[in-house]
Amino acid sequence: MAILELKGVSKSYGATPVLRDIDLSIAEGEFVAIVGFSGSGKTTLINLIAGLAEPDTGAVLMRGQPVRGPGPERGLVFQSYSLMPWLSVKENVALAVDSVHKEQDSAARGVLTRRAVETVGLGHAADRRPKELSGGMRQRVGFARALAMSPEMLLLDEPLSALDALTRAKLQDEIEAIWRKDRKTVILITNDVDEAILLADRIVPLTPGPGATLGPAFTVDLPRPRDRAAVNHDPDFKRLRATVTAWLMEAGVARAAQSGTADGPALPDVQPITAAPPPKAYLAAQGPGLSDDRYLEFTRLTKTFATPKGPLTIVDGFDLKMRKGEFVSLIGHSGCGKSTVLSMVAGLADVTSGGIVLDGREIDGAGPDRAVVFQAPSLFPWLTAYENVMLGVERVYPHAKKAERADIARYYLSRVGLSDSMDRKASELSNGMKQRVGIARAFALSPKLLLLDEPFGMLDSLTRWELQEVLMEVWARTRVTAVCVTHDVDEALLLADRVVMMTNGPNARIGHILEVDLPRPRTRQTLLEHPRYYEYREELLNFLEGGHHSAPQKAA
């Protein structure tokens, strides 16, 4: 029996159509995941179901009755935590209980509150305030608050997207366990295909907006509970993952094409100021061929911070040698020192002990020979995309002609699909477009070393796929030596020649190095089809889920 039905639902904001002719029926006790691109209307859809918005046409029916507004039978968990900062965990949950269960006495409401807090594993933290909680614990409070309402249906609007990979995996397991216990109807909005497959009975994609509609539903006929490592050996999981991914990538082709991919001007044959060779003494000491094999060297790299409780060593003896033109992914859990290593090689953080040598010169500060793409694009909002790129180009090509510098900026902006948007101000660009500008700016510097600090971490996974393809296409043209910090296993494998796995902090170091022997050029689809891909993936997942602490290092 259908607990929820959407019949011919459409919704626009002003002249912009968001959803068009949505027809959806959800059975009682069913777990449905709705996936789609940013801007495809996923949140608008959940708001219509929650009664926070009304459709322009069509109807949203709950047990055959029109939804006229929010109600306690639909518990909603948002992407942001939305907690009262001055209230404790218990008091935040009690707000919902007191509002919904007014007919019960205070003792009964107290029982409901405690049960909800304990269900999400926060019994030990019931008296803490939000500022004393981690991101994952705050999101647990959101789940407890929704569960305390005793809803018939849980509506989850990308509740885990702001969390690190380990916390996200733990909460996915808890969501699935809660669902199996009570068999409440659940609608999960997500842009993570793996999350959808691990949790849902059915996956329903939204086509790219504007005017998004529903694509074909995919049934997830895998036994429960689903173990994220074990499914790597399940042919049904692999087949479903490839099918859903292929559909979404094909659906995104038209949207990507709209951003413009014209070739633009030819790249001028001019040298940046960073192209000077290493000192002669260094070259003589290295001998023939050694400098390319040891182009970037980390030697016993250590970083210690002063704290009120004494010195805290975050990175402890990081040793690695990289070849010229090599692409390395640096992976590990939050707090393992990945970004700290990147900050030191970028010259943005001091080295406590040890050293870093790039192309024969020890790094002792920031410089244009190292280009960094941060998680947040860091653009000047009042400048255009072109002007943001030109800031760096003018710095590293001071002897080039003005027209040549302009061609360099336009060339890389066209390579990242911004031919038609380079004259728009950064403030007018989407997050994905801003990050494209950041990538173009980095490559336009012609750096000796490209540093990527979770460059796609703030983007939905589908936009991330697009930009990974853009990054690989531009990198293939330059073969610049690159280090990418990531917590995404698939991203690490897609991009890298080697994946360097860091142990959990503090005192983090290299725990293991995986050689990725997969042919280039790579695409996500060919990666899913390669016989060794799931073998590599399992090795990374096993390392990350093993909770490694200061494991012995493998020789670089």
MODAHU-V231589 format. One record per residue. N is the residue number from 1. NEAR is the number of other C-alpha atoms within 8 Angstrom. Layout:
n=N near=NEAR
n=N near=NEAR
This chain:
n=1 near=4
n=2 near=9
n=3 near=11
n=4 near=13
n=5 near=13
n=6 near=13
n=7 near=11
n=8 near=11
n=9 near=16
n=10 near=14
n=11 near=12
n=12 near=10
n=13 near=7
n=14 near=5
n=15 near=5
n=16 near=8
n=17 near=12
n=18 near=15
n=19 near=18
n=20 near=12
n=21 near=10
n=22 near=12
n=23 near=10
n=24 near=7
n=25 near=9
n=26 near=10
n=27 near=10
n=28 near=10
n=29 near=8
n=30 near=11
n=31 near=12
n=32 near=13
n=33 near=15
n=34 near=14
n=35 near=15
n=36 near=14
n=37 near=12
n=38 near=9
n=39 near=8
n=40 near=15
n=41 near=12
n=42 near=13
n=43 near=8
n=44 near=10
n=45 near=9
n=46 near=11
n=47 near=10
n=48 near=12
n=49 near=9
n=50 near=13
n=51 near=12
n=52 near=9
n=53 near=9
n=54 near=8
n=55 near=11
n=56 near=8
n=57 near=8
n=58 near=11
n=59 near=11
n=60 near=14
n=61 near=11
n=62 near=10
n=63 near=7
n=64 near=8
n=65 near=6
n=66 near=8
n=67 near=11
n=68 near=6
n=69 near=8
n=70 near=9
n=71 near=7
n=72 near=9
n=73 near=9
n=74 near=12
n=75 near=14
n=76 near=10
n=77 near=12
n=78 near=11
n=79 near=10
n=80 near=6
n=81 near=9
n=82 near=6
n=83 near=8
n=84 near=7
n=85 near=8
n=86 near=6
n=87 near=10
n=88 near=12
n=89 near=14
n=90 near=12
n=91 near=8
n=92 near=13
n=93 near=15
n=94 near=12
n=95 near=8
n=96 near=12
n=97 near=15
n=98 near=9
n=99 near=7
n=100 near=8
n=101 near=9
n=102 near=8
n=103 near=4
n=104 near=7
n=105 near=7
n=106 near=6
n=107 near=6
n=108 near=8
n=109 near=13
n=110 near=9
n=111 near=8
n=112 near=10
n=113 near=13
n=114 near=10
n=115 near=9
n=116 near=13
n=117 near=16
n=118 near=9
n=119 near=9
n=120 near=11
n=121 near=8
n=122 near=12
n=123 near=8
n=124 near=5
n=125 near=7
n=126 near=10
n=127 near=7
n=128 near=9
n=129 near=11
n=130 near=13
n=131 near=6
n=132 near=6
n=133 near=10
n=134 near=7
n=135 near=7
n=136 near=11
n=137 near=9
n=138 near=12
n=139 near=12
n=140 near=12
n=141 near=15
n=142 near=13
n=143 near=10
n=144 near=13
n=145 near=14
n=146 near=14
n=147 near=10
n=148 near=14
n=149 near=13
n=150 near=9
n=151 near=13
n=152 near=9
n=153 near=11
n=154 near=14
n=155 near=14
n=156 near=12
n=157 near=13
n=158 near=11
n=159 near=11
n=160 near=9
n=161 near=8
n=162 near=7
n=163 near=9
n=164 near=9
n=165 near=9
n=166 near=9
n=167 near=9
n=168 near=12
n=169 near=8
n=170 near=8
n=171 near=11
n=172 near=10
n=173 near=8
n=174 near=9
n=175 near=8
n=176 near=10
n=177 near=8
n=178 near=10
n=179 near=10
n=180 near=7
n=181 near=6
n=182 near=6
n=183 near=9
n=184 near=12
n=185 near=12
n=186 near=13
n=187 near=12
n=188 near=13
n=189 near=14
n=190 near=14
n=191 near=11
n=192 near=10
n=193 near=11
n=194 near=7
n=195 near=9
n=196 near=14
n=197 near=12
n=198 near=9
n=199 near=11
n=200 near=11
n=201 near=12
n=202 near=11
n=203 near=15
n=204 near=13
n=205 near=12
n=206 near=15
n=207 near=12
n=208 near=13
n=209 near=10
n=210 near=10
n=211 near=11
n=212 near=13
n=213 near=10
n=214 near=10
n=215 near=8
n=216 near=6
n=217 near=8
n=218 near=8
n=219 near=7
n=220 near=10
n=221 near=5
n=222 near=7
n=223 near=5
n=224 near=4
n=225 near=5
n=226 near=10
n=227 near=7
n=228 near=7
n=229 near=8
n=230 near=8
n=231 near=10
n=232 near=13
n=233 near=6
n=234 near=8
n=235 near=7
n=236 near=7
n=237 near=11
n=238 near=11
n=239 near=8
n=240 near=9
n=241 near=11
n=242 near=11
n=243 near=8
n=244 near=10
n=245 near=10
n=246 near=9
n=247 near=8
n=248 near=11
n=249 near=9
n=250 near=8
n=251 near=10
n=252 near=9
n=253 near=8
n=254 near=8
n=255 near=9
n=256 near=10
n=257 near=8
n=258 near=6
n=259 near=11
n=260 near=11
n=261 near=11
n=262 near=8
n=263 near=8
n=264 near=9
n=265 near=7
n=266 near=7
n=267 near=7
n=268 near=7
n=269 near=4
n=270 near=7
n=271 near=6
n=272 near=10
n=273 near=8
n=274 near=9
n=275 near=7
n=276 near=5
n=277 near=5
n=278 near=9
n=279 near=8
n=280 near=6
n=281 near=6
n=282 near=9
n=283 near=11
n=284 near=7
n=285 near=6
n=286 near=9
n=287 near=8
n=288 near=5
n=289 near=7
n=290 near=8
n=291 near=12
n=292 near=8
n=293 near=10
n=294 near=12
n=295 near=14
n=296 near=12
n=297 near=12
n=298 near=13
n=299 near=11
n=300 near=11
n=301 near=16
n=302 near=14
n=303 near=13
n=304 near=10
n=305 near=8
n=306 near=7
n=307 near=7
n=308 near=4
n=309 near=4
n=310 near=6
n=311 near=8
n=312 near=9
n=313 near=11
n=314 near=15
n=315 near=18
n=316 near=12
n=317 near=10
n=318 near=12
n=319 near=11
n=320 near=8
n=321 near=11
n=322 near=10
n=323 near=11
n=324 near=11
n=325 near=8
n=326 near=12
n=327 near=12
n=328 near=13
n=329 near=16
n=330 near=14
n=331 near=15
n=332 near=13
n=333 near=11
n=334 near=6
n=335 near=9
n=336 near=14
n=337 near=13
n=338 near=12
n=339 near=8
n=340 near=10
n=341 near=9
n=342 near=12
n=343 near=10
n=344 near=11
n=345 near=9
n=346 near=14
n=347 near=12
n=348 near=9
n=349 near=8
n=350 near=9
n=351 near=10
n=352 near=8
n=353 near=8
n=354 near=11
n=355 near=11
n=356 near=12
n=357 near=12
n=358 near=10
n=359 near=10
n=360 near=11
n=361 near=8
n=362 near=8
n=363 near=11
n=364 near=6
n=365 near=8
n=366 near=9
n=367 near=7
n=368 near=9
n=369 near=10
n=370 near=12
n=371 near=13
n=372 near=10
n=373 near=13
n=374 near=10
n=375 near=10
n=376 near=7
n=377 near=10
n=378 near=6
n=379 near=8
n=380 near=7
n=381 near=8
n=382 near=7
n=383 near=10
n=384 near=12
n=385 near=14
n=386 near=12
n=387 near=8
n=388 near=13
n=389 near=14
n=390 near=12
n=391 near=8
n=392 near=11
n=393 near=14
n=394 near=9
n=395 near=7
n=396 near=11
n=397 near=12
n=398 near=8
n=399 near=4
n=400 near=8
n=401 near=6
n=402 near=6
n=403 near=6
n=404 near=10
n=405 near=13
n=406 near=9
n=407 near=12
n=408 near=12
n=409 near=15
n=410 near=13
n=411 near=13
n=412 near=12
n=413 near=15
n=414 near=14
n=415 near=14
n=416 near=14
n=417 near=12
n=418 near=15
n=419 near=13
n=420 near=7
n=421 near=8
n=422 near=11
n=423 near=8
n=424 near=9
n=425 near=11
n=426 near=13
n=427 near=6
n=428 near=6
n=429 near=10
n=430 near=6
n=431 near=7
n=432 near=10
n=433 near=9
n=434 near=13
n=435 near=12
n=436 near=13
n=437 near=15
n=438 near=13
n=439 near=11
n=440 near=14
n=441 near=15
n=442 near=13
n=443 near=12
n=444 near=13
n=445 near=13
n=446 near=8
n=447 near=14
n=448 near=10
n=449 near=11
n=450 near=15
n=451 near=13
n=452 near=12
n=453 near=13
n=454 near=11
n=455 near=11
n=456 near=9
n=457 near=8
n=458 near=8
n=459 near=9
n=460 near=11
n=461 near=8
n=462 near=13
n=463 near=11
n=464 near=10
n=465 near=9
n=466 near=9
n=467 near=11
n=468 near=10
n=469 near=9
n=470 near=10
n=471 near=10
n=472 near=11
n=473 near=8
n=474 near=11
n=475 near=9
n=476 near=8
n=477 near=6
n=478 near=6
n=479 near=8
n=480 near=12
n=481 near=12
n=482 near=12
n=483 near=13
n=484 near=13
n=485 near=13
n=486 near=14
n=487 near=11
n=488 near=8
n=489 near=11
n=490 near=7
n=491 near=9
n=492 near=15
n=493 near=12
n=494 near=10
n=495 near=11
n=496 near=12
n=497 near=11
n=498 near=11
n=499 near=15
n=500 near=13
n=501 near=14
n=502 near=15
n=503 near=15
n=504 near=14
n=505 near=12
n=506 near=11
n=507 near=10
n=508 near=15
n=509 near=13
n=510 near=16
n=511 near=14
n=512 near=10
n=513 near=11
n=514 near=8
n=515 near=7
n=516 near=10
n=517 near=5
n=518 near=6
n=519 near=5
n=520 near=4
n=521 near=6
n=522 near=10
n=523 near=8
n=524 near=8
n=525 near=9
n=526 near=8
n=527 near=10
n=528 near=10
n=529 near=8
n=530 near=7
n=531 near=6
n=532 near=7
n=533 near=10
n=534 near=10
n=535 near=9
n=536 near=10
n=537 near=12
n=538 near=10
n=539 near=8
n=540 near=10
n=541 near=10
n=542 near=9
n=543 near=10
n=544 near=11
n=545 near=7
n=546 near=6
n=547 near=8
n=548 near=10
n=549 near=8
n=550 near=12
n=551 near=9
n=552 near=7
n=553 near=8
n=554 near=8
n=555 near=3
n=556 near=6
